[in-house]
Structures are given as C-alpha cells and as structure tokens.
C-alpha cells in the first residue's frame, strides 16, 4: 500500500480506493473551513487550547461538552454543506454521493487506560458496521499530527480474512437501542455496554503503515481497510473529523472494495444524507 498525494481524475480516484490505495491529499478550502469551524466550537466550549482540555476539566465535564459539539457537527445543516463542499473539492458531484454526517473523534492522552474507551482502539473495518463495500472514509485532522498520534493500516489484510464477530452487529437493532450511537459517544456507559464489532483472537495482521499529517489534510481510504487507532501518551488530546461517503452510481453498478469477512446485517446507508439534483 502506498500513500498518494495526487490523482488523475475522480473516476480513477474511486477505482484506486476500491483497490486498496490510500490517499493523503493536501487541505482544500472546504476541508480547511470544516477544521476551522470545528476547532472554533471546541475552543468556545473548552477554553484555551483544546488539546490540553484534559488538564483543565474533569472527565465528566469534558465528556458532556464534547458530546454537545458532536451533536452540532452531526446534525447542523451548515456542516452538511461543509461535507458537500469537501466532496465537491475532490471533483465529485455531491448529487451522486450519499454521506453520513460528520463525527468528531477524540483520542485522549492515556485514553487507552479507560475501559469505557476500549472500543476506540479496536482494529476493525468500517464495513463491519453495516456500511456498503463502496464506502469511502474521509478523515480530516484538526491539528498537525505526528505519526504516533494518528492510526495505522494493515494492508496485507485488505484482501485477507480477519477473524471477527461482525455477524453480531445489526445496524437496525443497534440504533433502535440508542439512536445517539450514530452521532458518536453520547452516553458515558456506551463504551462498556454497546456492542462494537471487533477482531477475535490476536491474528497476525502484518506490517502496520502509519502517517503524519497537517491540519485540514484529506485522508481517503476504502472502508474495507483493516485499521486501528493508536494509543498515545503525548500529553495532548487528538481531535479529528470524519465522515463516509458512497458514490451511488458505483454502488448501483456493483463497484466497491472486496468484502472478505464482513457479516453484519442491516444497512447504515439508510441514514446517509442525500443531495437533491440541481434544478
């Protein structure tokens, strides 16, 4: 697997993503705007440098304030338009794409020691969460990050089965139990009681490929990639945005990444946002 910083055209981009290539593209005006607006929400709610908020706020206060920001990012039409802008900046027509709204990801300093946050660090494929094989993940960091602050891919597993329990995950039942699970971590107990698909045992995943990045960069990869968030003890909290999108004509034509081991049921696509065609 190679990280690419350019592509020829949107059709080629999608084909290469489905084939396992990962693209780390420079920030666009749209992704910079999303990062700026999200960071402004964090600064307003947390005060000072958000990356050091864990030094100023107790865990319950931090959880509540970040939870409110997550709801805004997920539900506010302004951020839906921001996603459309980020998709359009790739050369894609937003009317051809459905997307799930933005989620704010928060990886705290020493967060891996919190049993309620264990699911954050599960190696997984996004497709285990009932996303279609054509799903593309779009990730935007809110700060310049070193490789040890991001996550890693295991490209040898892109086309090879990983033992997992994704068959236990039914999207419809999952959101019926707690609709806010779609937004991200809203109930402090969810990390312990909600079922998140994970790897079974400790299989050899092969070499890990990581990356560093700049604020507002565009990281794109197929949702079928096996990947894992890294635990970090840097003294700072890592914030990022992500959403997934599906190119609907590709989906209708049966194009997408290989599904080698996903057995989840239901469909997250039903809750994706669609853009009406221009009149």
DRENKE-98265 format. One record per residue (C-alpha): residue number from 1; residue in three letters; x, y, z. Coordinates in steps of 0.5 Angstrom, whole numbers, plus 500, padded with zeros to 3 digits. Layout:
! residues N
<dotor><k>NUM</k><r>Ala</r><east>X</east><north>Y</north><up>Z</up></dotor>
...
This chain:
! residues 279
<dotor><k>1</k><r>Unk</r><east>500</east><north>500</north><up>500</up></dotor>
<dotor><k>2</k><r>Unk</r><east>502</east><north>507</north><up>498</up></dotor>
<dotor><k>3</k><r>Unk</r><east>500</east><north>514</north><up>501</up></dotor>
<dotor><k>4</k><r>Unk</r><east>499</east><north>518</north><up>495</up></dotor>
<dotor><k>5</k><r>Unk</r><east>498</east><north>526</north><up>495</up></dotor>
<dotor><k>6</k><r>Unk</r><east>495</east><north>526</north><up>488</up></dotor>
<dotor><k>7</k><r>Unk</r><east>490</east><north>523</north><up>483</up></dotor>
<dotor><k>8</k><r>Unk</r><east>489</east><north>524</north><up>476</up></dotor>
<dotor><k>9</k><r>Unk</r><east>481</east><north>524</north><up>476</up></dotor>
<dotor><k>10</k><r>Unk</r><east>475</east><north>523</north><up>480</up></dotor>
<dotor><k>11</k><r>Unk</r><east>474</east><north>516</north><up>477</up></dotor>
<dotor><k>12</k><r>Unk</r><east>481</east><north>514</north><up>478</up></dotor>
<dotor><k>13</k><r>Unk</r><east>481</east><north>516</north><up>485</up></dotor>
<dotor><k>14</k><r>Unk</r><east>475</east><north>512</north><up>487</up></dotor>
<dotor><k>15</k><r>Unk</r><east>478</east><north>506</north><up>483</up></dotor>
<dotor><k>16</k><r>Unk</r><east>484</east><north>506</north><up>486</up></dotor>
<dotor><k>17</k><r>Unk</r><east>481</east><north>507</north><up>493</up></dotor>
<dotor><k>18</k><r>Unk</r><east>477</east><north>501</north><up>492</up></dotor>
<dotor><k>19</k><r>Unk</r><east>483</east><north>497</north><up>490</up></dotor>
<dotor><k>20</k><r>Unk</r><east>486</east><north>499</north><up>497</up></dotor>
<dotor><k>21</k><r>Unk</r><east>490</east><north>505</north><up>495</up></dotor>
<dotor><k>22</k><r>Unk</r><east>490</east><north>511</north><up>501</up></dotor>
<dotor><k>23</k><r>Unk</r><east>491</east><north>518</north><up>499</up></dotor>
<dotor><k>24</k><r>Unk</r><east>493</east><north>523</north><up>504</up></dotor>
<dotor><k>25</k><r>Unk</r><east>492</east><north>530</north><up>500</up></dotor>
<dotor><k>26</k><r>Unk</r><east>493</east><north>537</north><up>502</up></dotor>
<dotor><k>27</k><r>Unk</r><east>488</east><north>541</north><up>505</up></dotor>
<dotor><k>28</k><r>Unk</r><east>483</east><north>544</north><up>501</up></dotor>
<dotor><k>29</k><r>Unk</r><east>479</east><north>551</north><up>502</up></dotor>
<dotor><k>30</k><r>Unk</r><east>473</east><north>546</north><up>504</up></dotor>
<dotor><k>31</k><r>Unk</r><east>477</east><north>542</north><up>509</up></dotor>
<dotor><k>32</k><r>Unk</r><east>480</east><north>548</north><up>512</up></dotor>
<dotor><k>33</k><r>Unk</r><east>474</east><north>551</north><up>513</up></dotor>
<dotor><k>34</k><r>Unk</r><east>471</east><north>545</north><up>517</up></dotor>
<dotor><k>35</k><r>Unk</r><east>477</east><north>544</north><up>521</up></dotor>
<dotor><k>36</k><r>Unk</r><east>477</east><north>552</north><up>523</up></dotor>
<dotor><k>37</k><r>Unk</r><east>469</east><north>552</north><up>525</up></dotor>
<dotor><k>38</k><r>Unk</r><east>470</east><north>545</north><up>529</up></dotor>
<dotor><k>39</k><r>Unk</r><east>476</east><north>548</north><up>532</up></dotor>
<dotor><k>40</k><r>Unk</r><east>472</east><north>554</north><up>534</up></dotor>
<dotor><k>41</k><r>Unk</r><east>467</east><north>550</north><up>537</up></dotor>
<dotor><k>42</k><r>Unk</r><east>472</east><north>547</north><up>541</up></dotor>
<dotor><k>43</k><r>Unk</r><east>475</east><north>553</north><up>544</up></dotor>
<dotor><k>44</k><r>Unk</r><east>469</east><north>556</north><up>545</up></dotor>
<dotor><k>45</k><r>Unk</r><east>467</east><north>550</north><up>549</up></dotor>
<dotor><k>46</k><r>Unk</r><east>473</east><north>548</north><up>553</up></dotor>
<dotor><k>47</k><r>Unk</r><east>477</east><north>555</north><up>553</up></dotor>
<dotor><k>48</k><r>Unk</r><east>484</east><north>555</north><up>552</up></dotor>
<dotor><k>49</k><r>Unk</r><east>488</east><north>550</north><up>548</up></dotor>
<dotor><k>50</k><r>Unk</r><east>483</east><north>544</north><up>546</up></dotor>
<dotor><k>51</k><r>Unk</r><east>489</east><north>539</north><up>546</up></dotor>
<dotor><k>52</k><r>Unk</r><east>490</east><north>541</north><up>554</up></dotor>
<dotor><k>53</k><r>Unk</r><east>483</east><north>541</north><up>556</up></dotor>
<dotor><k>54</k><r>Unk</r><east>484</east><north>535</north><up>560</up></dotor>
<dotor><k>55</k><r>Unk</r><east>489</east><north>539</north><up>564</up></dotor>
<dotor><k>56</k><r>Unk</r><east>483</east><north>544</north><up>566</up></dotor>
<dotor><k>57</k><r>Unk</r><east>477</east><north>540</north><up>566</up></dotor>
<dotor><k>58</k><r>Unk</r><east>475</east><north>534</north><up>570</up></dotor>
<dotor><k>59</k><r>Unk</r><east>473</east><north>528</north><up>565</up></dotor>
<dotor><k>60</k><r>Unk</r><east>465</east><north>528</north><up>566</up></dotor>
<dotor><k>61</k><r>Unk</r><east>465</east><north>536</north><up>564</up></dotor>
<dotor><k>62</k><r>Unk</r><east>470</east><north>534</north><up>558</up></dotor>
<dotor><k>63</k><r>Unk</r><east>465</east><north>529</north><up>556</up></dotor>
<dotor><k>64</k><r>Unk</r><east>459</east><north>533</north><up>557</up></dotor>
<dotor><k>65</k><r>Unk</r><east>462</east><north>539</north><up>553</up></dotor>
<dotor><k>66</k><r>Unk</r><east>465</east><north>535</north><up>547</up></dotor>
<dotor><k>67</k><r>Unk</r><east>458</east><north>531</north><up>547</up></dotor>
<dotor><k>68</k><r>Unk</r><east>455</east><north>537</north><up>545</up></dotor>
<dotor><k>69</k><r>Unk</r><east>460</east><north>539</north><up>540</up></dotor>
<dotor><k>70</k><r>Unk</r><east>459</east><north>532</north><up>537</up></dotor>
<dotor><k>71</k><r>Unk</r><east>451</east><north>533</north><up>536</up></dotor>
<dotor><k>72</k><r>Unk</r><east>452</east><north>540</north><up>533</up></dotor>
<dotor><k>73</k><r>Unk</r><east>457</east><north>537</north><up>528</up></dotor>
<dotor><k>74</k><r>Unk</r><east>453</east><north>531</north><up>526</up></dotor>
<dotor><k>75</k><r>Unk</r><east>446</east><north>535</north><up>526</up></dotor>
<dotor><k>76</k><r>Unk</r><east>447</east><north>542</north><up>524</up></dotor>
<dotor><k>77</k><r>Unk</r><east>446</east><north>544</north><up>516</up></dotor>
<dotor><k>78</k><r>Unk</r><east>452</east><north>548</north><up>516</up></dotor>
<dotor><k>79</k><r>Unk</r><east>457</east><north>542</north><up>517</up></dotor>
<dotor><k>80</k><r>Unk</r><east>453</east><north>538</north><up>512</up></dotor>
<dotor><k>81</k><r>Unk</r><east>454</east><north>543</north><up>507</up></dotor>
<dotor><k>82</k><r>Unk</r><east>461</east><north>543</north><up>509</up></dotor>
<dotor><k>83</k><r>Unk</r><east>461</east><north>536</north><up>507</up></dotor>
<dotor><k>84</k><r>Unk</r><east>459</east><north>537</north><up>501</up></dotor>
<dotor><k>85</k><r>Unk</r><east>464</east><north>542</north><up>499</up></dotor>
<dotor><k>86</k><r>Unk</r><east>469</east><north>537</north><up>501</up></dotor>
<dotor><k>87</k><r>Unk</r><east>467</east><north>532</north><up>497</up></dotor>
<dotor><k>88</k><r>Unk</r><east>466</east><north>537</north><up>491</up></dotor>
<dotor><k>89</k><r>Unk</r><east>473</east><north>539</north><up>492</up></dotor>
<dotor><k>90</k><r>Unk</r><east>475</east><north>532</north><up>490</up></dotor>
<dotor><k>91</k><r>Unk</r><east>472</east><north>533</north><up>483</up></dotor>
<dotor><k>92</k><r>Unk</r><east>466</east><north>529</north><up>485</up></dotor>
<dotor><k>93</k><r>Unk</r><east>459</east><north>531</north><up>484</up></dotor>
<dotor><k>94</k><r>Unk</r><east>455</east><north>532</north><up>491</up></dotor>
<dotor><k>95</k><r>Unk</r><east>449</east><north>530</north><up>488</up></dotor>
<dotor><k>96</k><r>Unk</r><east>452</east><north>523</north><up>486</up></dotor>
<dotor><k>97</k><r>Unk</r><east>454</east><north>522</north><up>493</up></dotor>
<dotor><k>98</k><r>Unk</r><east>451</east><north>520</north><up>500</up></dotor>
<dotor><k>99</k><r>Unk</r><east>454</east><north>521</north><up>506</up></dotor>
<dotor><k>100</k><r>Unk</r><east>454</east><north>520</north><up>514</up></dotor>
<dotor><k>101</k><r>Unk</r><east>455</east><north>527</north><up>518</up></dotor>
<dotor><k>102</k><r>Unk</r><east>461</east><north>529</north><up>521</up></dotor>
<dotor><k>103</k><r>Unk</r><east>463</east><north>525</north><up>527</up></dotor>
<dotor><k>104</k><r>Unk</r><east>468</east><north>529</north><up>532</up></dotor>
<dotor><k>105</k><r>Unk</r><east>474</east><north>524</north><up>534</up></dotor>
<dotor><k>106</k><r>Unk</r><east>477</east><north>525</north><up>541</up></dotor>
<dotor><k>107</k><r>Unk</r><east>483</east><north>521</north><up>543</up></dotor>
<dotor><k>108</k><r>Unk</r><east>486</east><north>523</north><up>550</up></dotor>
<dotor><k>109</k><r>Unk</r><east>492</east><north>523</north><up>553</up></dotor>
<dotor><k>110</k><r>Unk</r><east>493</east><north>516</north><up>556</up></dotor>
<dotor><k>111</k><r>Unk</r><east>485</east><north>515</north><up>554</up></dotor>
<dotor><k>112</k><r>Unk</r><east>487</east><north>507</north><up>553</up></dotor>
<dotor><k>113</k><r>Unk</r><east>487</east><north>506</north><up>560</up></dotor>
<dotor><k>114</k><r>Unk</r><east>480</east><north>508</north><up>561</up></dotor>
<dotor><k>115</k><r>Unk</r><east>476</east><north>501</north><up>560</up></dotor>
<dotor><k>116</k><r>Unk</r><east>470</east><north>505</north><up>557</up></dotor>
<dotor><k>117</k><r>Unk</r><east>474</east><north>508</north><up>551</up></dotor>
<dotor><k>118</k><r>Unk</r><east>477</east><north>501</north><up>549</up></dotor>
<dotor><k>119</k><r>Unk</r><east>473</east><north>501</north><up>543</up></dotor>
<dotor><k>120</k><r>Unk</r><east>476</east><north>507</north><up>540</up></dotor>
<dotor><k>121</k><r>Unk</r><east>482</east><north>502</north><up>540</up></dotor>
<dotor><k>122</k><r>Unk</r><east>479</east><north>496</north><up>537</up></dotor>
<dotor><k>123</k><r>Unk</r><east>483</east><north>494</north><up>530</up></dotor>
<dotor><k>124</k><r>Unk</r><east>477</east><north>494</north><up>525</up></dotor>
<dotor><k>125</k><r>Unk</r><east>474</east><north>495</north><up>518</up></dotor>
<dotor><k>126</k><r>Unk</r><east>469</east><north>501</north><up>517</up></dotor>
<dotor><k>127</k><r>Unk</r><east>465</east><north>496</north><up>513</up></dotor>
<dotor><k>128</k><r>Unk</r><east>464</east><north>491</north><up>520</up></dotor>
<dotor><k>129</k><r>Unk</r><east>459</east><north>497</north><up>522</up></dotor>
<dotor><k>130</k><r>Unk</r><east>454</east><north>495</north><up>516</up></dotor>
<dotor><k>131</k><r>Unk</r><east>457</east><north>500</north><up>511</up></dotor>
<dotor><k>132</k><r>Unk</r><east>457</east><north>498</north><up>504</up></dotor>
<dotor><k>133</k><r>Unk</r><east>463</east><north>496</north><up>500</up></dotor>
<dotor><k>134</k><r>Unk</r><east>463</east><north>502</north><up>496</up></dotor>
<dotor><k>135</k><r>Unk</r><east>464</east><north>506</north><up>502</up></dotor>
<dotor><k>136</k><r>Unk</r><east>470</east><north>511</north><up>503</up></dotor>
<dotor><k>137</k><r>Unk</r><east>472</east><north>514</north><up>509</up></dotor>
<dotor><k>138</k><r>Unk</r><east>474</east><north>522</north><up>509</up></dotor>
<dotor><k>139</k><r>Unk</r><east>479</east><north>524</north><up>515</up></dotor>
<dotor><k>140</k><r>Unk</r><east>481</east><north>531</north><up>517</up></dotor>
<dotor><k>141</k><r>Unk</r><east>486</east><north>533</north><up>523</up></dotor>
<dotor><k>142</k><r>Unk</r><east>484</east><north>539</north><up>527</up></dotor>
<dotor><k>143</k><r>Unk</r><east>492</east><north>540</north><up>528</up></dotor>
<dotor><k>144</k><r>Unk</r><east>499</east><north>538</north><up>525</up></dotor>
<dotor><k>145</k><r>Unk</r><east>500</east><north>531</north><up>528</up></dotor>
<dotor><k>146</k><r>Unk</r><east>506</east><north>526</north><up>528</up></dotor>
<dotor><k>147</k><r>Unk</r><east>505</east><north>519</north><up>526</up></dotor>
<dotor><k>148</k><r>Unk</r><east>505</east><north>517</north><up>533</up></dotor>
<dotor><k>149</k><r>Unk</r><east>498</east><north>521</north><up>534</up></dotor>
<dotor><k>150</k><r>Unk</r><east>494</east><north>518</north><up>529</up></dotor>
<dotor><k>151</k><r>Unk</r><east>493</east><north>511</north><up>526</up></dotor>
<dotor><k>152</k><r>Unk</r><east>495</east><north>505</north><up>522</up></dotor>
<dotor><k>153</k><r>Unk</r><east>493</east><north>501</north><up>517</up></dotor>
<dotor><k>154</k><r>Unk</r><east>495</east><north>494</north><up>516</up></dotor>
<dotor><k>155</k><r>Unk</r><east>495</east><north>493</north><up>508</up></dotor>
<dotor><k>156</k><r>Unk</r><east>496</east><north>485</north><up>508</up></dotor>
<dotor><k>157</k><r>Unk</r><east>489</east><north>484</north><up>511</up></dotor>
<dotor><k>158</k><r>Unk</r><east>486</east><north>489</north><up>506</up></dotor>
<dotor><k>159</k><r>Unk</r><east>484</east><north>482</north><up>502</up></dotor>
<dotor><k>160</k><r>Unk</r><east>485</east><north>477</north><up>507</up></dotor>
<dotor><k>161</k><r>Unk</r><east>480</east><north>475</north><up>512</up></dotor>
<dotor><k>162</k><r>Unk</r><east>481</east><north>477</north><up>519</up></dotor>
<dotor><k>163</k><r>Unk</r><east>477</east><north>473</north><up>525</up></dotor>
<dotor><k>164</k><r>Unk</r><east>472</east><north>478</north><up>527</up></dotor>
<dotor><k>165</k><r>Unk</r><east>465</east><north>478</north><up>531</up></dotor>
<dotor><k>166</k><r>Unk</r><east>461</east><north>483</north><up>526</up></dotor>
<dotor><k>167</k><r>Unk</r><east>456</east><north>478</north><up>525</up></dotor>
<dotor><k>168</k><r>Unk</r><east>453</east><north>480</north><up>532</up></dotor>
<dotor><k>169</k><r>Unk</r><east>452</east><north>487</north><up>529</up></dotor>
<dotor><k>170</k><r>Unk</r><east>446</east><north>489</north><up>527</up></dotor>
<dotor><k>171</k><r>Unk</r><east>445</east><north>496</north><up>525</up></dotor>
<dotor><k>172</k><r>Unk</r><east>438</east><north>497</north><up>526</up></dotor>
<dotor><k>173</k><r>Unk</r><east>438</east><north>494</north><up>533</up></dotor>
<dotor><k>174</k><r>Unk</r><east>444</east><north>498</north><up>535</up></dotor>
<dotor><k>175</k><r>Unk</r><east>441</east><north>505</north><up>533</up></dotor>
<dotor><k>176</k><r>Unk</r><east>434</east><north>503</north><up>536</up></dotor>
<dotor><k>177</k><r>Unk</r><east>437</east><north>501</north><up>542</up></dotor>
<dotor><k>178</k><r>Unk</r><east>440</east><north>508</north><up>543</up></dotor>
<dotor><k>179</k><r>Unk</r><east>440</east><north>513</north><up>537</up></dotor>
<dotor><k>180</k><r>Unk</r><east>445</east><north>517</north><up>539</up></dotor>
<dotor><k>181</k><r>Unk</r><east>450</east><north>512</north><up>538</up></dotor>
<dotor><k>182</k><r>Unk</r><east>450</east><north>514</north><up>531</up></dotor>
<dotor><k>183</k><r>Unk</r><east>453</east><north>521</north><up>533</up></dotor>
<dotor><k>184</k><r>Unk</r><east>459</east><north>518</north><up>537</up></dotor>
<dotor><k>185</k><r>Unk</r><east>460</east><north>517</north><up>544</up></dotor>
<dotor><k>186</k><r>Unk</r><east>454</east><north>521</north><up>548</up></dotor>
<dotor><k>187</k><r>Unk</r><east>453</east><north>516</north><up>554</up></dotor>
<dotor><k>188</k><r>Unk</r><east>458</east><north>515</north><up>558</up></dotor>
<dotor><k>189</k><r>Unk</r><east>456</east><north>508</north><up>559</up></dotor>
<dotor><k>190</k><r>Unk</r><east>456</east><north>506</north><up>552</up></dotor>
<dotor><k>191</k><r>Unk</r><east>464</east><north>504</north><up>551</up></dotor>
<dotor><k>192</k><r>Unk</r><east>462</east><north>499</north><up>556</up></dotor>
<dotor><k>193</k><r>Unk</r><east>455</east><north>496</north><up>554</up></dotor>
<dotor><k>194</k><r>Unk</r><east>454</east><north>497</north><up>547</up></dotor>
<dotor><k>195</k><r>Unk</r><east>457</east><north>492</north><up>542</up></dotor>
<dotor><k>196</k><r>Unk</r><east>462</east><north>494</north><up>537</up></dotor>
<dotor><k>197</k><r>Unk</r><east>465</east><north>489</north><up>532</up></dotor>
<dotor><k>198</k><r>Unk</r><east>472</east><north>487</north><up>534</up></dotor>
<dotor><k>199</k><r>Unk</r><east>477</east><north>482</north><up>532</up></dotor>
<dotor><k>200</k><r>Unk</r><east>477</east><north>475</north><up>535</up></dotor>
<dotor><k>201</k><r>Unk</r><east>484</east><north>473</north><up>538</up></dotor>
<dotor><k>202</k><r>Unk</r><east>490</east><north>476</north><up>536</up></dotor>
<dotor><k>203</k><r>Unk</r><east>492</east><north>475</north><up>529</up></dotor>
<dotor><k>204</k><r>Unk</r><east>498</east><north>477</north><up>525</up></dotor>
<dotor><k>205</k><r>Unk</r><east>496</east><north>483</north><up>522</up></dotor>
<dotor><k>206</k><r>Unk</r><east>502</east><north>484</north><up>518</up></dotor>
<dotor><k>207</k><r>Unk</r><east>506</east><north>491</north><up>518</up></dotor>
<dotor><k>208</k><r>Unk</r><east>503</east><north>497</north><up>520</up></dotor>
<dotor><k>209</k><r>Unk</r><east>503</east><north>503</north><up>516</up></dotor>
<dotor><k>210</k><r>Unk</r><east>502</east><north>510</north><up>519</up></dotor>
<dotor><k>211</k><r>Unk</r><east>503</east><north>517</north><up>517</up></dotor>
<dotor><k>212</k><r>Unk</r><east>504</east><north>524</north><up>520</up></dotor>
<dotor><k>213</k><r>Unk</r><east>499</east><north>530</north><up>517</up></dotor>
<dotor><k>214</k><r>Unk</r><east>498</east><north>537</north><up>517</up></dotor>
<dotor><k>215</k><r>Unk</r><east>492</east><north>541</north><up>520</up></dotor>
<dotor><k>216</k><r>Unk</r><east>486</east><north>540</north><up>514</up></dotor>
<dotor><k>217</k><r>Unk</r><east>489</east><north>535</north><up>510</up></dotor>
<dotor><k>218</k><r>Unk</r><east>485</east><north>530</north><up>507</up></dotor>
<dotor><k>219</k><r>Unk</r><east>486</east><north>523</north><up>508</up></dotor>
<dotor><k>220</k><r>Unk</r><east>482</east><north>518</north><up>504</up></dotor>
<dotor><k>221</k><r>Unk</r><east>481</east><north>510</north><up>504</up></dotor>
<dotor><k>222</k><r>Unk</r><east>476</east><north>505</north><up>503</up></dotor>
<dotor><k>223</k><r>Unk</r><east>472</east><north>503</north><up>509</up></dotor>
<dotor><k>224</k><r>Unk</r><east>474</east><north>496</north><up>508</up></dotor>
<dotor><k>225</k><r>Unk</r><east>481</east><north>497</north><up>510</up></dotor>
<dotor><k>226</k><r>Unk</r><east>483</east><north>494</north><up>517</up></dotor>
<dotor><k>227</k><r>Unk</r><east>486</east><north>500</north><up>521</up></dotor>
<dotor><k>228</k><r>Unk</r><east>487</east><north>501</north><up>528</up></dotor>
<dotor><k>229</k><r>Unk</r><east>487</east><north>508</north><up>532</up></dotor>
<dotor><k>230</k><r>Unk</r><east>494</east><north>508</north><up>536</up></dotor>
<dotor><k>231</k><r>Unk</r><east>494</east><north>509</north><up>544</up></dotor>
<dotor><k>232</k><r>Unk</r><east>498</east><north>515</north><up>545</up></dotor>
<dotor><k>233</k><r>Unk</r><east>501</east><north>519</north><up>551</up></dotor>
<dotor><k>234</k><r>Unk</r><east>504</east><north>525</north><up>549</up></dotor>
<dotor><k>235</k><r>Unk</r><east>500</east><north>530</north><up>554</up></dotor>
<dotor><k>236</k><r>Unk</r><east>496</east><north>532</north><up>548</up></dotor>
<dotor><k>237</k><r>Unk</r><east>489</east><north>530</north><up>546</up></dotor>
<dotor><k>238</k><r>Unk</r><east>488</east><north>529</north><up>539</up></dotor>
<dotor><k>239</k><r>Unk</r><east>482</east><north>532</north><up>535</up></dotor>
<dotor><k>240</k><r>Unk</r><east>480</east><north>530</north><up>528</up></dotor>
<dotor><k>241</k><r>Unk</r><east>473</east><north>530</north><up>524</up></dotor>
<dotor><k>242</k><r>Unk</r><east>471</east><north>524</north><up>519</up></dotor>
<dotor><k>243</k><r>Unk</r><east>465</east><north>522</north><up>515</up></dotor>
<dotor><k>244</k><r>Unk</r><east>464</east><north>517</north><up>510</up></dotor>
<dotor><k>245</k><r>Unk</r><east>461</east><north>517</north><up>503</up></dotor>
<dotor><k>246</k><r>Unk</r><east>458</east><north>513</north><up>498</up></dotor>
<dotor><k>247</k><r>Unk</r><east>458</east><north>514</north><up>490</up></dotor>
<dotor><k>248</k><r>Unk</r><east>451</east><north>512</north><up>489</up></dotor>
<dotor><k>249</k><r>Unk</r><east>453</east><north>510</north><up>481</up></dotor>
<dotor><k>250</k><r>Unk</r><east>458</east><north>506</north><up>483</up></dotor>
<dotor><k>251</k><r>Unk</r><east>454</east><north>502</north><up>489</up></dotor>
<dotor><k>252</k><r>Unk</r><east>449</east><north>501</north><up>483</up></dotor>
<dotor><k>253</k><r>Unk</r><east>454</east><north>498</north><up>479</up></dotor>
<dotor><k>254</k><r>Unk</r><east>457</east><north>494</north><up>484</up></dotor>
<dotor><k>255</k><r>Unk</r><east>463</east><north>497</north><up>484</up></dotor>
<dotor><k>256</k><r>Unk</r><east>467</east><north>498</north><up>491</up></dotor>
<dotor><k>257</k><r>Unk</r><east>472</east><north>494</north><up>495</up></dotor>
<dotor><k>258</k><r>Unk</r><east>472</east><north>487</north><up>497</up></dotor>
<dotor><k>259</k><r>Unk</r><east>468</east><north>484</north><up>503</up></dotor>
<dotor><k>260</k><r>Unk</r><east>473</east><north>479</north><up>505</up></dotor>
<dotor><k>261</k><r>Unk</r><east>470</east><north>478</north><up>512</up></dotor>
<dotor><k>262</k><r>Unk</r><east>464</east><north>483</north><up>514</up></dotor>
<dotor><k>263</k><r>Unk</r><east>458</east><north>479</north><up>516</up></dotor>
<dotor><k>264</k><r>Unk</r><east>454</east><north>485</north><up>519</up></dotor>
<dotor><k>265</k><r>Unk</r><east>447</east><north>486</north><up>518</up></dotor>
<dotor><k>266</k><r>Unk</r><east>442</east><north>492</north><up>517</up></dotor>
<dotor><k>267</k><r>Unk</r><east>445</east><north>498</north><up>513</up></dotor>
<dotor><k>268</k><r>Unk</r><east>448</east><north>504</north><up>515</up></dotor>
<dotor><k>269</k><r>Unk</r><east>446</east><north>507</north><up>508</up></dotor>
<dotor><k>270</k><r>Unk</r><east>439</east><north>508</north><up>510</up></dotor>
<dotor><k>271</k><r>Unk</r><east>441</east><north>514</north><up>515</up></dotor>
<dotor><k>272</k><r>Unk</r><east>446</east><north>517</north><up>510</up></dotor>
<dotor><k>273</k><r>Unk</r><east>445</east><north>524</north><up>507</up></dotor>
<dotor><k>274</k><r>Unk</r><east>443</east><north>525</north><up>500</up></dotor>
<dotor><k>275</k><r>Unk</r><east>444</east><north>532</north><up>496</up></dotor>
<dotor><k>276</k><r>Unk</r><east>438</east><north>533</north><up>491</up></dotor>
<dotor><k>277</k><r>Unk</r><east>440</east><north>534</north><up>484</up></dotor>
<dotor><k>278</k><r>Unk</r><east>441</east><north>542</north><up>482</up></dotor>
<dotor><k>279</k><r>Unk</r><east>434</east><north>544</north><up>479</up></dotor>
